[in-house]
Amino acid sequence: MPYPETTDAFTVTDIKNWSTFKRQEVPLKPFEETDVDIAIDACGVCASDVHTITGGWGEDIPLPLCVGHEVIGKVVKVGSKVKSLKVGDRAGVGAQIGADLNCANCKADQENYCPNQIDTYGAKYPDGTVSQGGYSSHIRAHEYFTFKIPDALETSIAAPMLCAGLTTYSPIKRLGAGPGKKVAIVGLGGLGHFGVLWSVALGAETYVISHSPNKKDEALKLGAKDFIVTNKEGWAEDWKFKFDFIVNTADATDKFDLSEYFSTLKVNGTFHMVGFPDKPLPQIQAQVFAPNGCYMGASHIGNRPEMIEMLDLAAKQNIKSWVQTIDISEAGCKEAVERVYNNDNVRFRFTLVNYDKVFGKRA
C-alpha cells in the first residue's frame, strides 16, 4: 500500500552489495498528532550513509534500509498538535527524528544526547517500525525534529546543512568561535568546508589543516586565513600553541600522530572530533595531553535551537554549501554513495534532486 502507509524508497538490501539500491515500498510509523509528513524534494548524501550501508559502523543494521538524513521537501500533512508548521511549508529533517523529550537532557536542550533518541533511519520506534530516510518519496517526523527552511536558502544547498552543517556548527559555537579566537579545521570535505564557513561567519580567524595541498585555493575561497599541509615531517613546528581549538572533520584519524595536532593548541585548548573513522583511534599515552593541558572530545549533531540559529545565520549571511546535484534513481544513489566512499572528486557535498521526476507530484 502506498503513502500514507508506506514511503516509496530506494533501499539497500545487502551490505555486501551496499551500493546496489532496490526501489520498494517500506512502512512508515503510525501517524500521531505531533507528526509532520513531508513529500521529499531533495536529500543530501552524508558519509554516515556510506559508513552505515557498508557495515563500517557495525554490520547489524535493519534491512531493507533507506538511508538519507539531510531531507527537505513540502509539508503535506500535520498532526492536530503541530504548531510550528503548516501544509505547504518547505521543511527539513536532519539526522535525528525522535527523543523522549522528557528526560533531563531533553529539558536542557540536549535532546541530541537523549538516551531514547531515534535516528532518522535504521532505528526502531516503540511500535517496532524501523525509521527510513530521505532517499524516498516521503518522510514522517515529530514536529520537534522538523524545521522550516528560510526562504533565502535554496533547497539543494540547504539540505546538507541539516546534518553536516549542524554537526560542525554545534561544536564550533559551543567551543566559543568568535572575534579574537583562532580556530583550525582538519580536513576540507563535506564536513570540513562547513566548519570553515561557520567559523568565518562567527568571526574567528580560521585555518585549514589538510594532507591535500591541492585544496589550498578552495580553503582560501571559503574564507580561511591560511592553509597548513601535513604531508611533510615537522609540519606542526611553526604552529605550536596557536589555536584555541581544533575541529577534526577527517575520518582517517586512525592514521594521525595526534601529538602533533595537540601541540598546535593553546594551553587548555580542545581537539574536537566530528569525523568518525571506521577503525579505532591510535594508541596514545596520557602524557601527550600534558605539554599544554589540552583536551580531546567529540559530539553528536546538535540541538533544535542550534539548528534554527544555524539556518538563520546562513540565510542572513548568504552562506552557501558547495554542492553537486545528482538525480535520484537507483543509478543516481549508486553513483553518489560510491563516489563518497572513494572520495571521487566530491566538492564538497552531493544532493539528490528531481524527486518529482521519479515519484510524481505528491500530496
HELIX and SHEET records of a PDB file:
HELIX    1   1 ILE A   15  ASN A   17  5                                   3    
HELIX    2   2 ALA A   47  ILE A   53  1                                   7    
HELIX    3   3 ALA A  104  LYS A  107  1                                   4    
HELIX    4   4 GLU A  111  TYR A  113  5                                   3    
HELIX    5   5 GLU A  143  PHE A  145  5                                   3    
HELIX    6   6 THR A  155  ALA A  158  1                                   4    
HELIX    7   7 ALA A  159  LEU A  162  5                                   4    
HELIX    8   8 ALA A  164  ARG A  174  1                                  11    
HELIX    9   9 GLY A  190  ALA A  201  1                                  12    
HELIX   10  10 PRO A  213  LYS A  215  5                                   3    
HELIX   11  11 LYS A  216  LEU A  222  1                                   7    
HELIX   12  12 GLU A  237  TRP A  239  5                                   3    
HELIX   13  13 THR A  253  LYS A  255  5                                   3    
HELIX   14  14 LEU A  258  SER A  263  1                                   6    
HELIX   15  15 ALA A  286  PHE A  289  5                                   4    
HELIX   16  16 ARG A  304  GLN A  317  1                                  14    
HELIX   17  17 GLU A  330  TYR A  341  1                                  12    
HELIX   18  18 TYR A  355  PHE A  359  1                                   5    
SHEET    1   A 2 THR A   6  VAL A  12  0                                        
SHEET    2   A 2 PHE A  21  PRO A  27 -1                                        
SHEET    1   B 5 HIS A 138  HIS A 142  0                                        
SHEET    2   B 5 ASP A  35  VAL A  45 -1                                        
SHEET    3   B 5 VAL A  71  VAL A  78 -1                                        
SHEET    4   B 5 ARG A  90  VAL A  93 -1                                        
SHEET    5   B 5 THR A 146  LYS A 148 -1                                        
SHEET    1   C 4 HIS A 138  HIS A 142  0                                        
SHEET    2   C 4 ASP A  35  VAL A  45 -1                                        
SHEET    3   C 4 ARG A 349  VAL A 353 -1                                        
SHEET    4   C 4 VAL A 323  ASP A 327  1                                        
SHEET    1   D 2 GLN A  96  GLY A  98  0                                        
SHEET    2   D 2 ILE A 118  ASP A 119 -1                                        
SHEET    1   E 6 ASP A 226  VAL A 229  0                                        
SHEET    2   E 6 GLU A 205  SER A 210  1                                        
SHEET    3   E 6 LYS A 182  VAL A 186  1                                        
SHEET    4   E 6 PHE A 243  ASN A 248  1                                        
SHEET    5   E 6 LEU A 265  MET A 273  1                                        
SHEET    6   E 6 TYR A 295  ALA A 298  1                                        
END                                                                             
